[in-house]
Each structure stands twice: as structure tokens, then as C-alpha cells.
Amino acid sequence: MLLTSIDPFMQEFERQFDRFTRRQPAVMPMDGIRRKDEVVLRFDLPGIDPGSIEVTVDRGVLTVGARREEELAEDEQLFVRERTMGTYTRRVYLSEHLDASAVDAAYEDGVLAVRIPVLEQAKPRKVEVQTRKALRK
């Protein structure tokens, strides 16, 4: 025999939690790669119209926005929706070692790649080691 208890508070909590999680904005997964001369950020944006993608930089904050919409034909009726529709936004704070004035972006196969050059003074450099004799001259 299987016994279950019915708790109205928990039922309402679960109902509200389900409703809340369905309305949350979609997450925009990101990978960050540091190269010698640049940082590359890759954002997963499958099924996004490239025309809806907007990349801005303002006071050291990179903002990526995109929109996914889908219209149904007159003879179509939606009976389940698991793919999130609507607006996606992600903000990334840029280091002062990056050149925010030279950001570029490209979208291909559902991935947005944003490239941010490293400033010259922040690039690794080799320091020459001098001997005592060279320092005395």
C-alpha cells in the first residue's frame, strides 16, 4: 500500500515554483578563452535570428542581447513548449587590460564569438636579465 500526504502549502509552493522557473529568462551559456593577444568569449545562441543579436560595450561592460521568437501558422496549435522564447541578455565585466574599443563579433552555427584584444601593456613580454657588469656601465 502506498501512502501519500496532501499538503496544500507544498502543492501551492510547487505550483508557484514551476510557474516562476518557466518565466525566468533563458540562460546564455558562455566559454571564455584567453589567448596571447586576445580574449574570446563564445555564447551559445541556437535558433537565434542573427539580426536580433546586439553586442554593446559601455564603461567596461560587454552586453550581449538576442531574441528568439516563433510564430505559429493559423492551422497550428502549440501543446507543449520546452524551448525558451523571448529575450536573452548577458553582461560581462571587462578587465582594464582589454581594449574595449576594438571588440568584434561573429555568429556562426548557433555560436556567437566575441573577440576582445589585449592591450599592448598587458601582453606578456620577455624581460632581459642584465649582469652586474652591464649595470655598472
ChimeraX attribute file (.defattr): number of C-alpha atoms within 10 A of each C-alpha:
attribute: neighborCount
match mode: 1-to-1
recipient: residues
	/A:1	3
	/A:2	3
	/A:3	5
	/A:4	6
	/A:5	5
	/A:6	8
	/A:7	9
	/A:8	9
	/A:9	9
	/A:10	10
	/A:11	11
	/A:12	11
	/A:13	12
	/A:14	12
	/A:15	11
	/A:16	12
	/A:17	11
	/A:18	11
	/A:19	11
	/A:20	10
	/A:21	10
	/A:22	13
	/A:23	11
	/A:24	9
	/A:25	13
	/A:26	16
	/A:27	12
	/A:28	16
	/A:29	10
	/A:30	14
	/A:31	10
	/A:32	13
	/A:33	10
	/A:34	12
	/A:35	11
	/A:36	10
	/A:37	16
	/A:38	17
	/A:39	18
	/A:40	19
	/A:41	18
	/A:42	20
	/A:43	19
	/A:44	17
	/A:45	24
	/A:46	13
	/A:47	14
	/A:48	19
	/A:49	14
	/A:50	16
	/A:51	8
	/A:52	12
	/A:53	18
	/A:54	13
	/A:55	17
	/A:56	12
	/A:57	17
	/A:58	11
	/A:59	8
	/A:60	15
	/A:61	14
	/A:62	17
	/A:63	15
	/A:64	19
	/A:65	16
	/A:66	19
	/A:67	18
	/A:68	18
	/A:69	12
	/A:70	8
	/A:71	6
	/A:72	8
	/A:73	7
	/A:74	6
	/A:75	5
	/A:76	8
	/A:77	8
	/A:78	6
	/A:79	5
	/A:80	6
	/A:81	8
	/A:82	6
	/A:83	9
	/A:84	15
	/A:85	15
	/A:86	13
	/A:87	14
	/A:88	18
	/A:89	16
	/A:90	16
	/A:91	13
	/A:92	12
	/A:93	12
	/A:94	16
	/A:95	11
	/A:96	11
	/A:97	13
	/A:98	21
	/A:99	18
	/A:100	22
	/A:101	11
	/A:102	12
	/A:103	18
	/A:104	13
	/A:105	14
	/A:106	11
	/A:107	17
	/A:108	10
	/A:109	10
	/A:110	14
	/A:111	17
	/A:112	21
	/A:113	19
	/A:114	19
	/A:115	21
	/A:116	21
	/A:117	21
	/A:118	22
	/A:119	15
	/A:120	12
	/A:121	9
	/A:122	12
	/A:123	14
	/A:124	10
	/A:125	8
	/A:126	5
	/A:127	6
	/A:128	6
	/A:129	7
	/A:130	8
	/A:131	8
	/A:132	8
	/A:133	7
	/A:134	8
	/A:135	7
	/A:136	6
	/A:137	5
